[in-house]
Amino acid sequence: MNRTIKQFGLILAAAAALGISASTVYAQDNGYVQAPVSGVTVKDPFGLCWRTGYWTPAMATEECDPELMPKQAEAAPAPAPVAPPEVAPPAARKPVAEKVTLSADTLFDFDKAVVRPEGKAKLDELVDQLKDVEVETFIATGYTDRIGSKAYNLKLSTRRAEAVKAYLVSKGVPANRIYTEGKGEQNPVTKPGECKGHTSAKLIKCLQPDRRVEIEVIGTR
């Protein structure tokens, strides 16, 4: 005989001795003996619930028979947060300041301001070299030799600088990035006293370094 039947029999015997019915002393509605007024499940001195004679495992409760209760599936652990991939900061661009000096005799015919084919080829090379440079400013400065008047030489040097700008614009360089200036016979490359004599083929050849266009490029690479 199990503990349920024994314990419940004792209850019935005690109730019979007092002339009281078992249903008056205890309720048995859910498979466990309960106090009729409070509805509290009756337990023995060991803390075990008293089961009724018709108790079945299906009547098990969490309070009395937790080991018979269906186990809840353990919640799957939340996935660990995935850190976003680290993105390397873009490499800092380096400032660029380059000056290219082109011979005016290469760019133009003597005493002219029309860019020659050889001059266009030189300018094409310059544009190609700057493909990886984010150009902020082009500065084209024209110079002449000392032959002729200062006023004439100033205009000629300015026209040559403007001709260089027009060609660079035709190659896709924004016009607002190109500044031009003519300085005439200022800042000669030849040294004082190096080229002597009056106007002659020899003098013109000697002064050739003074006839030039300097192109300065400012930007970042």
N, C-alpha and C positions, 0 to 999 in steps of 0.2 A: 504494500500500500504506500503511495507516494505522500510527500509532505502536504500536498493540497487536500487530499481526502482526509488524512489524519487531523489536520488543523481544522478543517471545516466541520469534521465530526465532533470535535471538542466544542466548537461553537454551538452546534445544534444541541448537544447534550446539556450544555449550560443553560441554553434557552429553554429546553424542555423542563429542567429542574425548577425553573422560575415560572413556568407556565406561560412562557412568551413564545410566540412563533418566530422562526428564524427570519422571516421576511420583515418582521417588525424591527428586529435588532440590526440586520444588515441587508443591504440591497445587493443584487447580483446581476445587474443589467449588462455589464460589459465584459464578463468573464472573470472579473476580479471582485472580491468581497469589498464593499464600500459602506462607510457609515451612512445611515439613512438621512441624517439631517444635513451634515456638511458635505457629503458626497466624496469625502477623502478615502482613498484606497487604504484598506487596513493592511498593516505590515506586522510581521513577527518581530521578536526582539533582535533578530539578526538583520532587520531591514528588508526582508523579502516579502513581496506582495503575496497575499493569500488568493489563490486561484479558486474558482468555483468548479463544481463537478463537470460542467459542460464547457469549460475553457478549452480552446483550441489555439494552436500557434497563430492562426489568422487573427486572433483577438489580442495578440501581444501589443503592448504599449511601450513607448520610449522610457517611461518611468519605471516600469516593472521588469520588462524583459528587453533591454536595449540590444542584447546580442541577437535577438530574433528579428529585429527590424531590418528592412532592406537598406543596404548601404547606398548612400548617395555617391554617384560618380565624382571623383575628385576633379575639380575644375582644372583644366589645362593651364599651366603657367602662361602668363602673358608673354608674348615674344619680346625678347630684348630689343630695345630701340636701336634702330640701325643708324649709325652716325653718318651724316652726309659725307660724301667723298671730299677730301681736301682738294681745294682748287688752288694751284700755285698762282700767286699774284703775277700779273703781267710784268715782264721784264721792263725795267725803267729805260725809256728811250734816252739816248745820249745826244747832247747838243752837237750840232755840226756847224762849223763856220769854215768854208773853203773859198779860196780865191783862185780864179783861173784867169790867166792873162793870155789873150789871143792877139796875134800880130794883125794889125790893121791891113797889112799887105796881103795876108792870107784871106782876110774877110772881104776886103774891098780892093778894087783897082785904085791906083794912085789918084788921089784927089777926088775920089768918088765915095758915095754912101749907099751903093747897091750891093747886097751880100752876094759874093761870088759862089759858084758851086763848091769850091774848096772850103769856103767859109761855112756853108751850110753843113758840110760833112763834119767839120769841127764842132759846130753847135749840136749836131745830132749825137755825136759822141758824148758831149756834156750832158744832154738830157738823158741818155741811156745810163750814164754813170750815177744819175740821181734817182733812179727808179725806186730804190729802197729808202729814200730820204723824204720825210714829210717837210717839204719846203715851205718856209714862212715868207721869205723875202729873197728876191733876186735884185741885185744892184748892178746895173750896167753903166760903166763910166768910160767915156770915150776921150782919147788924147790924140794930139797931132804933133808933128815936129815943129820947129821954129820957122820954117819957110812959110812966108806969107804974113798977112797982118794978123794981129791978135784977135780982132773982131771976126775976121773970116775963119780963122782956125777954131774959135769958140763955137761958131755955128756948125762947122764941118764935124767937129767932135760930137756935138749934140745930135746931129742927123745920123751919125753912125751908131750912136747908142740907141736911138729910136729904131733904126733898122734891125738891130739885134733883138730888141724887144718884140717887134712885129713878127720876126721869125719864130721866136720862142712861143709866142701866143699861138701861132699856126700849128705848133707841135703839142698844144694842149696845156701850156702853162697859163694859169689865170692872169689876165692882164693887170688886175689890182695887186698882184704880188710882185710885179716888176717895176722897179724905179730906175729912171735914167738920168744921167747927168753928163754934161760935156764940160771938160776942163781945158780945152784948147792945148796950148803948148806947155801947160804947167807940169810940174813934177817930171822932168825928162829923165829917161833912163841913162842916156849918155852923159858922160862926165864933162864938166866945163873944159873947153879947150880940146876936147877929143876929136871933134869934127870941125875942121877949119875950111875956110875958103868961101867963095861965092857959090850961088846955085849952080850945081853941076850934077852929072850922074854919080860922080864919086861922093859928093856931099849927100845926095838923096839916099844912096846906099848906106852911108855911114850913120845917118839919122833914123834908119829903119826901126831900131828898137823903141824909139820914142812914139812911133805911130802904132797905137795899140788900143784894144778895148779890154778893160778889166771887168770880169764878172765875179761878183762876190755872192755866195749862196749862204743863207742862214736858215737853219732848220734843225730837225732832230732825226736821228737814225735809229 
